Amino acid sequence: MPMQLLQRLAEAEMPVTLSDPAEIHQLRILVAVGHVFATVPLPYYGLDGRWCQEAATVHCVTALGFKVLRYFAPADKASTIAKDRGS
């Protein structure tokens, strides 16, 4: 779920590299709604006939991303994020 990924990214030291295609798909959603800044390479069709996806790099969680976590994260996690970010 994108919210769980956002929660994990908010607690991580940046930059974060993701290589799992399922996580990269969730990351695309987070980038589209403005919760993170990330470099996500486009998938490409490989010579072996399969889709390939290179790793994505998350540069930072935006202020909007932290605000969303503050309001929609589980209560114990939301208070930790608010304290860490001084909001």
For each residue, the residues with C-beta under 8 A, 3 or more apart:
1: 4 5 26
2: 5 6 26 27 29 30 35
3: 6 7 68 69 72 73
4: 1 7 8
5: 1 2 8 9 23 26 27 30
6: 2 3 9 10 30 35 36 61 65 68 69
7: 3 4 10 11 69 73 77
8: 4 5 11 12
9: 5 6 12 16 30 36 58 61 65
10: 6 7 61 65 66 69 81
11: 7 8 81
12: 8 9 16
13: 16
14: 58 59 60 61
15: 57 58 59
16: 9 12 13 57 58
17: 55 56 57 58
18: 23 24 27 55 56 57 58
19: 23 24 55 56
20: 23 24
21: 24 25 53
22: 25 26
23: 5 18 19 20 26 27
24: 18 19 20 21 27 28 40 53 55 56
25: 21 22 28 29
26: 1 2 5 22 23 29 30
27: 2 5 18 23 24 30 31 36 38 40 56 58
28: 24 25 31 32 40
29: 2 25 26 32 33
30: 2 5 6 9 26 27 33 35 36 38 65
31: 27 28 34 35 36 37 38 40
32: 28 29
33: 29 30
34: 31 62 64 65
35: 2 6 30 31 61 62 64 65 68
36: 6 9 27 30 31 58 59 60 61 62 65
37: 31 58 59 60 62
38: 27 30 31 56 57 58 59
39: 56 57 59
40: 24 27 28 31 56
41: 53 54 55 56
42:
43: 51 52 53
44: 51 52
45: 49 50 51 52
46: 49 50 51 52
47:
48:
49: 45 46
50: 45 46
51: 43 44 45 46
52: 43 44 45 46
53: 21 24 41 43
54: 41
55: 17 18 19 24 41
56: 17 18 19 24 27 38 39 40 41
57: 15 16 17 18 38 39
58: 9 14 15 16 17 18 27 36 37 38 61
59: 14 15 36 37 38 39
60: 14 36 37
61: 6 9 10 14 35 36 58 65 66
62: 34 35 36 37 65 66
63: 66 67
64: 34 35 67 68
65: 6 9 10 30 34 35 36 61 62 68 69
66: 10 61 62 63 69 70 81 85 87
67: 63 64 70 71 87
68: 3 6 35 64 65 71 72
69: 3 6 7 10 65 66 72 73 77 78 81
70: 66 67 73 78 81 82 87
71: 67 68 78
72: 3 68 69 78
73: 3 7 69 70 77 78 81
74: 77 78
75: 78 79
76: 79 80
77: 7 69 73 74 80 81
78: 69 70 71 72 73 74 75 81 82
79: 75 76 82 83
80: 76 77 83 84
81: 10 11 66 69 70 73 77 78 84 85
82: 70 78 79 85 87
83: 79 80 86
84: 80 81
85: 66 81 82
86: 83
87: 66 67 70 82
